[in-house]
Amino acid sequence: MNKKVLAVIESYGRSAFVCLATIYVTDTSGSFQDIWKAFLVAWAAPLLRAINPNDTAFGLGSKE
């Protein structure tokens, strides 16, 4: 697996982990639907980074 793919996986994984941890800490009785919605919203940050042409790490502006 090359470095770019690994960076993408790590970024999405961090977002998912933080999302799920936040939901658990703030509302342990949250429904599965609420958790799923929060999980999808958490992926907005890495997705926005991926489509940013000025991001040279793994966005559209990446040279790799």
C-alpha positions as CSV (number, residue, x, y, z in Angstrom):
1,M,0.0,0.0,0.0
2,N,1.5,3.3,-1.0
3,K,1.8,6.3,1.3
4,K,-1.0,8.3,-0.3
5,V,-3.6,5.5,0.2
6,L,-2.4,5.0,3.8
7,A,-2.7,8.7,4.5
8,V,-6.3,8.7,3.2
9,I,-7.3,5.7,5.3
10,E,-5.7,7.2,8.4
11,S,-7.6,10.5,7.9
12,Y,-11.0,8.8,7.4
13,G,-10.3,6.5,10.3
14,R,-9.5,9.4,12.7
15,S,-12.7,11.2,11.7
16,A,-14.8,8.1,12.2
17,F,-13.1,7.3,15.6
18,V,-13.6,10.9,16.9
19,C,-17.2,10.9,15.7
20,L,-18.1,7.6,17.4
21,A,-16.2,8.6,20.6
22,T,-18.0,11.9,20.8
23,I,-21.4,10.4,20.3
24,Y,-20.7,7.8,23.0
25,V,-19.4,10.3,25.5
26,T,-22.2,12.8,25.0
27,D,-25.2,10.5,24.6
28,T,-24.7,6.9,25.4
29,S,-28.4,6.2,24.8
30,G,-28.2,7.6,21.2
31,S,-30.1,5.6,18.6
32,F,-28.3,3.8,15.8
33,Q,-29.8,6.3,13.3
34,D,-28.2,9.2,15.3
35,I,-24.9,7.4,15.4
36,W,-25.0,6.7,11.7
37,K,-25.8,10.3,10.8
38,A,-22.9,11.6,13.0
39,F,-20.6,9.0,11.4
40,L,-21.5,10.3,7.9
41,V,-21.1,14.0,8.9
42,A,-17.6,13.2,10.4
43,W,-16.4,12.1,6.9
44,A,-17.1,15.7,5.6
45,A,-13.7,17.0,6.8
46,P,-11.5,14.4,5.0
47,L,-13.8,14.5,2.0
48,L,-13.4,18.3,1.7
49,R,-9.7,17.9,2.1
50,A,-9.6,15.3,-0.7
51,I,-11.4,17.5,-3.2
52,N,-9.3,20.6,-2.3
53,P,-6.9,21.2,-5.3
54,N,-4.5,23.1,-3.0
55,D,-4.0,20.1,-0.7
56,T,-0.7,18.5,-1.7
57,A,-0.9,15.6,0.7
58,F,-3.6,13.6,-0.9
59,G,-6.1,16.0,-2.3
60,L,-6.7,16.7,-6.0
61,G,-3.6,18.8,-6.0
62,S,-1.4,15.9,-5.0
63,K,1.4,15.0,-7.4
64,E,1.5,11.3,-6.4
